[in-house]
Amino acid sequence: MTTVSAGAEASPCDVCEALAVQRDAARAAGRTDEAGDCERELREHEGHGRGCAS
């Protein structure tokens, strides 16, 4: 079992990383609907208790 100190922040999983990249690209291109969809997916993914941090 791996322990993480209280001050350490969890690194994002591959799904969170990909969604964040997609969100940022959509924002840069002015695709606000797509950026919003990515935000929603990030929130839902983090809500599964996987310990993900975006």
N, C-alpha and C positions, 0 to 999 in steps of 0.2 A: 504494500500500500504506500502510495506517495503522499507525503504531507506538504502543504503549502503554508508558508508563514502568513500571519494575519495581514501584514503589510504588502504582500505580493498580490499583483493583479493577475487574474486568469487571462491567458492568451486566447484570442479568438479561435474558434474552430474553422475548418476549411469552408463550411457553409457561410458562416458569418463574414469571413474575409471576402468570399466571392460576392455576396450580396452588397457589402460595403463598396467594393470596387464598381459593381454595376450601378449602384445608387449614385456614386460620385460622378461617373461618366454620364449618366442621365442628367444630373444637375448641370454639368458643364455644357451639355448639348441643349439645355433648355427644355428637356422632356420631363416636365414636372409630374405628370401622371405616373410615368414609369418610376421616377424617384420616390414618389409616395408609396407605390406598390412595394418597392424594396424596403422602405421603412417599416411597412406593415409586416412584411415577411420576417424582418429582423426581430421585431417585437414578439411575434408569434413563436419564432424559433427559440428565442431566449426564455420564453415562458414555459418551455417544456422541462425546466429544471436540469438542464444539461451543464450548467455552470459556464455557459458561453458568455463572453464579453465582447462587444463590438466597439 
